[in-house]
Amino acid sequence: MQRSRAGARTLIRELRNLALVAAVCYGSFACLPDPLEVRNIPVAKPEIVVSSQIIPDGSLVVFLTKTFGALEASNDSDPFDLIRQISIDDALVVLEGPNSMDTLLPLSHGIYAGINLSLVPGDAYTLRVNSASLGAVEATATVSSQVLFESLSVERYFNGFDDTLVQVSYVIEDPAVKNQYMINVQRFSLRDDIADQLLGPRVYTKLIDDTQYDGGIIADTLRATPRDIARGDTVAVFLSNIQQSYYDFMKLRLDNRVGFVEFISEPVNYPSNVTGGRGFFNLHVPDIRLFILDE
């Protein structure tokens, strides 16, 4: 059952508020391991890592972290200890567009927010970050036009192996221009631990290139993790129209099954649009649908 519009707006506000007080970092709850003693190996200078998310009300959240050595942490590290170590809280963050310049508000743990921004589809915006400790980086992204689900249904699906998945059936009317899409499915509950949801969100991601559809109808059914979906659980389904460069970035991440912790400590270079740093700055507005699974 899809939530009412009022209920959806309330939960979106809650999602935004939670996102503003926690950094996005994949991990589980365990002790941060002691650093291994390794001698005579030069230490790489930390780099700024940028990630971003637009909320449909026009708010922009930017997460700033720094890279660290591969021996300093892992996916078994305590997420709160890790956030304190890698978050960048000494930066001036400015978003500059064709007709605007906004300074994002510093919150906590590397989180900077711009509220109710006027972001125009098709316009390019440059994010400028100047950190007192790590220097300056910048990135430019174009606002993608929002594409909505034409139809969407969500239900529980028992796979016969003691797991209950989320079955999502969707229809997208593909505009007659080149597009790439990202569909995310995530269980969400305000009763659960914030860290468990945001630091280890267990998001299912599907990427779609519209080359074969050529402005037609995209229709499919997918069965997504998270597993063990129970009656009454809330599930959020996101549809994002993303840029080709971000599509390539996400495809590589998914193909390599690389989590956030491995990514920011990984020596291999991944695609990035951040000049002088790493990560990805993007400006797509997702279509977010919220469902309570009753059956």
Buried (B, 14 or more C-beta within 10 A) or exposed (E): EBBEEEEBBBBBEEBBEBBBEBBBBBBBBEEBEEEEEEEEEEEEEBBBBBBBBBBBEEBBBBBBBBBBBEEBBBBEBBBBEBBBBBBBBEBBBBBBBEEEEBEBEBBEBBBBBBBEBEBEEEBEBBBBBBBEEBBBBBBBBBBBEBBEBEEBBBBBBEEEEEBBBBBBEBEBBBEEEEBBBBBBBBBBEEEEEEBBBBBBBEBBBBBBEBEEBEEEEBEEEBEBBBBEBEEEBBBBBBBBBBBEBBBBBBBEBEEEEBBBBBBBBBEEEBBBBBEBBBBBBBBBBBBBBBBBBEE
